Amino acid sequence: MRGEILEDLLGAPHRDAEGLRRRAALVGLDLERDHVVLVARGGDNGRRHRITELAGGHATRLGGIAGEYGGSTVDVLPAVEDPGGAARALAELLTAGIGHPVTVGAEHAASGAMAVVEAHRDAAHCLDVLVALDRAGEGACRDDLGIHGILLGPAGRDELDRFVRRTIGPLVEHDETRGSDLVRTAFTYFAYDGNLSRTASALYVHVNTLYQRIDRISALLGPQWRHDDHALQVHLALTMRRTAS
């Protein structure tokens, strides 16, 4: 029953709002209260079922509900002051329980079914950003993500897309039209602090091949792309594109 309520709450909150409210109340979920929504993911289908089982026990202890939705495990719990802390606690619990990294995104939900739906969307997006930032196994809410949380929110997405196109658009276009790998090359270069041998090793290419790619990047972005404020802008655009995708 809890799984069915969660499915209806996240998938069709308008279908029978009053009936949904009554059914939720039967399992202790008061939709007139604030909540925190947590979305967890880590591993294959077999692990997901175990994750949902553990998350369900956690939710029951705290007076919430849990289930599977959209390929992830979702907990809807009574509101807490620190959604990020709730995410980290659940990530630690689930990771220890299955012996595999489980990543958890969280967001506060105001009262009402639609607020839970919106919080679920934001929590799932937070989870995706954590994975894109190579932070699998961690838990966080949007406020914990700094500039990533700001720019990847609904208000900042259009501006983010414009910034990425303006800053590294030539690299993206070159990769798309030529089948090259310049975006990943530039990102890896920054990830290894400009160390050419380590960058080449991480890309599995010869250093001479890396030199050729860097020359091509310089031709497309200008020779200053690796220096001073230009480097900051390019690195940020590369990171933003990676997390957004």
C-alpha positions, 0 to 999 in steps of 0.5 A: 500500500505504501508503494502504491501511495508513493506511485500515485503521489509522485505520478498523479497527484491531481487525479484524486487529491482528496482520496490521496490525502486520506490514503496517505493519512492511513499510513501516517503521511500527513500531506498538510505537513512539511516533509523532506524527500530523499532519492537514492540510487546505487547499483543494479536492479538487485541492489535497488530492491535491497536499497528500497528494503533498507530505506523502507525500514528507515522511513518507518522508524522515522514516520515516513514512507518509501518505495521505488519510483522512476528507477530509484528509491524514494523516501518521504520523511517528516521535515528536518532542519537539515535535508543535506544531513538527512541525505548523508545519514541515509547514504551512509546507512544504505552504503553500509547495508549493501556494501556498495556506494549509494548516492542520495539527493534530498530536498525540503518539501512544503505542505501539499502533494505538489510540493512533494512532487517538486521536491522529488524532482529537485532531489533526483536532480541533486543525486544526478549532479553528485554522480556527475561530480564523481561523488557517488556514495555521498548525500546532499541537498541543493544548498550543499552543492554551491554554485552547482546547486544555484546554476543547475536549478530551474532559474539558472539553467538557461543562463548556464546553457548560454554561458557554456555555449559562449565559453566552450561552444567551439569545442562542443561543436568540433566534437559533435561534427568531427567525432573528436574528444576535445571537451573531455581532453580539456576537462581532464587537463584541468582535473590533473592541474595541467600535468601533461603526462598524468593527463595523457595517462588518464586519457590513454593517449600518447603525450604527443597526441595530447599536445596535438589536442591542446594545440587544436583547443588553443586554435578554437578557444584562443591561446589564453584558455589555460591561463588566469581568468580564462582558465577559470571560465573554461574550467567552470564551463566544462564542469557545468556542461558535465554536471548538466549532462 
